[in-house]
């Protein structure tokens, strides 16, 4: 990490350039200082935060407004300060139902040095999990008005994650978000490559993000790029993989087997990457 951190404007320009060059790229999601510096060491050019990982690390539910704007942004700032990389904030519903809430979140993300952020059409209310169409678009329009030319805005619909597997409505929302000014479009949980292709065609020439790949199973980065994907994020996948290692080690420890709990990664390996 360089001694002088890049400015927010410089990080935004670097992040936007990743979306404008040929081919697709992977943007993994970190959740703490160690995961961030290890991902930087692996050569990634930008990182995302993970609302699920942050919430679970705090012992809270994801997607239920259990993590505050300040807590989410503080996590993003930690990743930025340690890596010097462009950070894309997973900022859920914009921390409030109103369009002004979304605009305030965008302004706060810019002030804290983020290069990008995502705003979802979720409500944090399990009984009515997705904002009605017109309101969702108004929220995105307000976010885009605040973001324009200063931070990369991802417009996201969570239909498929919230029990609403309606591809037509998903595309309708993403097209409206693009027209409202979102820079990148994202619908996690798309079932197959055909639906990914349909989304990419609908919002072109704006780029799309997918999380890992289609719900039918992971495919190669080249296959996703051929389908029109620009950015591949990981969401909470790496965090869950780390927790799976904890579960495996715990099961072996509980059986009295200590050796499998000892990792090849040393504390000194991580410490060497920290300031």
N, C-alpha and C positions, 0 to 999 in steps of 0.2 A: 504494500500500500504506500502510495506517495505521501510525503509529509503534508502537502497542501491538498485538501479535498477539492475535487472539481465542484464548480458551482451547480446549482440546480439547473440553470439554463444549459450548461454544458452536458450534464447527465441526460437531460431531456433530448438534446440533439443527438447524442450517442444512441439513445434508446430508439428514437424515431428512425435513425439510419439503419438499425437492425431490421426494421420492418420494411425498408425500402430496397434493400439489396436482394439479389437473386437467391432463391432457395428458402427453405424453412430453417428455423433455429429452435433449440430447446431452451426454455427458461425455467430451471428448477426452482422449487419453493423451499426456502430455508425458514427456520423458526427460532434460532438462537445464534449466538456469536460463533460457536464451534461449527455448526452446520454451514453457516455462511462462509467462513474462511476455508473450509474443506471443499466446498463447491467452487469457490474461486480458484483454489489450487488445481482443481480438475480442468480449468480452462473456460468455464462458462462466462459469457460476456454481460449477462444481466441476471438478476434474481427477482423472484416474486416472494411476497410474504404468503402465509397460509392462515386464513382465519380459523380453520379447524385446529391446526397445530397450536396456535396461540391459545385458543379457548381450552383445549384439552390440557395444555401445560399448566393453565391456571385452575384446572379442575372445574371447568364450566362447560355448558352446552354451546355448541356452535350454532350460528344462525338464529339465536334467540335474544339478540341485543344484550348479551351477557358480558361482552367486552366493549369497553368504551372507545370512542374516537381517539382520545389521548393515549390509551394503552396500545391500540393498534398502530398508531403513528410512532410511538416511542419504540416499538419493536422494529419498524421499518427504518427508523433513524439509526438504531444500533447496527443493523445490517449494512446500511450505507457507510457509516463511519468506519466500520471494520474492514470493508472490502473496497471502497471507492468505486463500486459498480453502480450502474443504474438500477434502482429498486422500483418494482411495480407493486403497489399496495393493494392487497385483497381487502377492500374496505366495505364489503358486504352491501347493505342497502343504502349506504351513504349516511348511516347513523341518524335516521329519522324519516318519517313518511312524506314530508313536504318537499317540493322542489327546492325551496330555500335551504333545507337541510343538506341536500346533495351539493348545492353550490358552496355552502360553507365547508363541506368536507373537501371539495376540490381546492378551495383557497388554503385550507389548513395543510393539505398534502404538499402544495407548492411551497408554502412557508417553511415546511419541515424538510425540504430538499428531495422529495420523491421525483422520479422521472416519469412515472405513470401510475394509474390507479384504475380499478374497476368499480363500477356501480351496477348493482343487481336490481331486478324488479321484484325482489322478495319483500315480505312485510314483517317478518319475525313473529307472525301470528299463525300458529298451526291450523286454525280453523279457516283461514283465508290467506294462504301462503304467498299468493302472487297478486301484485297490484293490478287493478283493472287497466285495460289497454291505454286509454287516454291519459290516465294519471301517470302510468309508467313512462309514457312518451314525454309528458310535461316535466317529469323529474329528470329524464335524460337531457332534455333541451336546456334545462337550467344548469346541469352539470357541464354540458358542452359550452355553454356561454361563458362560464367561469374558466374553463380549461383552454379555450381556443388559443393555439399557438404557444402555450406555456407548459403543458403537461399532456402526456398521451392518455386519452380516455378510452377505456374499454367498456362498451355497452353489453351487458350480459342479461340473458333471460334464463331462469332456472325452472322452466316448465317441466323438463324431463326429470329433474331432481325432486320435484314436488308433486309427483303423481299426476302430471298433466302431459302425457306423451302425445302431444298434438304438434306434428311437424309444421302444418300449415300456419298455425298461430305462432309458433316459434319463429318461423321465417318472417311472418308479418311483423312481429315485434322487432326483430333484428334489422329489417329493412327500415322500419320507422326510426329506430335508434340511429342508424347510419344517416338517414336524412336529417335527424335532429342535430347531428354533429359529432357523434361518437367516431373515434379514429379506428378502433378495432372492434370486431363483433365476436361474441362468444356465447355458446349454448352448451354447457356441460351436460354429459349424459346422452349425447346423440347415439342412436342405437347401432348404426352401421355406416359403412363407407358411402353408400348411396345418399344417406341423409347429410353426411358431411359435404359431399359434392354439391348437393342441392343448396345448402346454406352458402357455400363459397360462391356459387354462381349467382345467387340472389343478391348478395351484398357487394359483389365485385364492382369496382376495383379495390374496395377497401379490404384489408386483411382480416382473416379470422384466426382465432385461437381455439385449440381443442385441449382438453385435459387428458393426457396420456394417449388417447385414441378413441375409437368407437367402443361402445359398451360391449360389443360382440367379442372384443379381445384386442390386445395391442398389435399394431402393425409397425413396419419400419418407418423411419423418418422420411425416407425417399417416397414411400407410398403415400404418406400424408401430404407431402409437398406436391405430388402429382395430382392429388385430389383437390388442391387449392388452398391447403393450410399454410399459413405463414409462421405461426408461433405455437409451440407445444409446451404447455405448463404441466406441472405435476400435482398441483393442489396439495392435499395432505398425504400423498402416496409415500414420499420418502420418510415422513414422520411415522406413518404406520409401519413402514418397513423397519425402522429403528425400534419401534415398540414391539414388533414381532420378534426381534432379536432378544429383547428383554424377556418376553414370554418364554422363548425357547430356553434361555439361560436359567430362568427361574424354575422351570420344570426340571431341568437337570440338577440344579442345586437342591431342590426339594427332595430329589432322590438320592442326595448325598454325593453327587458327582460335581466336583469343584472345577476341574480343569476346563470344561467347555465355556465357563463364564469368563475366562481370561482372554481378552481380545488381542489381535495382532496390532491394533492401533494403540500407541502409547500416549500417555498424557503429554510427554515431551514433544510428540509429533504435532499435537494441537497447540501447545504453548508456543512452539516456534513460529506459528502463523499469527500470533497475537502481538499487539504493540507492547 
